[in-house]
């Protein structure tokens, strides 16, 4: 028995060490949002970058709040998020450097086919939300301090009565999970288009409101400030953020399709916090 | 923003003692759901344990083995199974139970049941078989004799209940799956810790963790003190 255990252990050690010896590749840690990750965009883009720079990018998908917090704590090298105000604060407080606008996508309001609040086709998102509150229909909120949640809060704040109604439910989970919950409860929710397209087939929900320019959603990539922490992969972080805004990266973002639909649009220019 | 454990813990204590409404809301949900689940699961589970300990029948060993194995099922798997049963497209979709407190109660009962069965079974096994026979020869009915046995095994049974309660009040997988973590309705201590951590709000997470720790200490002190008084010698 002891022999077996020893054999198993040594095999395991050998296996892991041979993996680490395979190539002297650098590791870059990227904290990003669940919406980017769920869409499959990174699975498409990162292998190209990794090959080019002999790197391994470890993606940690969390809400924007936690992504920035991880950057602040120096647990990651780069963050890619979509909450302009929080990002601005992150940079001005000295936690991040070189913010670069990478791309944008948009949000949509989805809900049950029966549409009890009668919002289908409304061009004004405030009106649509007010109608949901008026009808006291189920509205599922991310409630997790993510970029999408921040966006949703700001949209509610702009309506006449806000989100003070009985069936407003905060669930504190990722976008995919929230869509499933909305589907189960016949509720409305605000989602980014990427996650919506990825989940659309599995849900009975319908896309009801889109196109309002307040539903615009810009992404930035920011390097964690190396002055605050030792042991960051500064060079790798810079390579990654440069590659995202390079012609090749931007082209790949624009070419990314889910079921023939473009999801993200490259926007390599200085972003402004406009909401 | 504080990142070290000590400062975070101090902020957490402040939150607890300033009677932060949201925090106590969460604690309330946790206790309500878990207490109902344990109360509902205890009697049938102890009866099953009793039955397994005292009745000879074909396949008894297999049944005991199955219950032991069920204890090792990850809570997420229990949650997933229940999710598929209760989902609108599942067999019990009509009940509209998914993402409600009753769903959480059912899930926690499913988690507690095997543990209660196994621990009560061991409790009854540990009692000298002659206790049962003595009771019967002294003219006690089957029911009376069973009650006598329960009295004999009361500390071990209490330990089983405490252990089961400890398991359900601290599990996150099942509550998250079938409860949905809805604020002030199905958000309990473990799912709230998961959420606060994902938001980077560590103080709230630690505060809730402290509640669980205090609860565990409290329960085990109670158990120890009851035991201390209840020595046979």
Interface residues (C-beta under 8 A of the other chain):
Chain A: X62 X63 X65 X66 X68 X69 X70 X72 X73 X143 X144 X145 X169 X170 X171 X172 X173 X181 X183 X184 X185
Chain B: X1 X3 X87 X88 X98 X99 X176 X180 X181 X182 X183 X185 X187 X191 X192 X195 X197 X198 X199 X200 X201
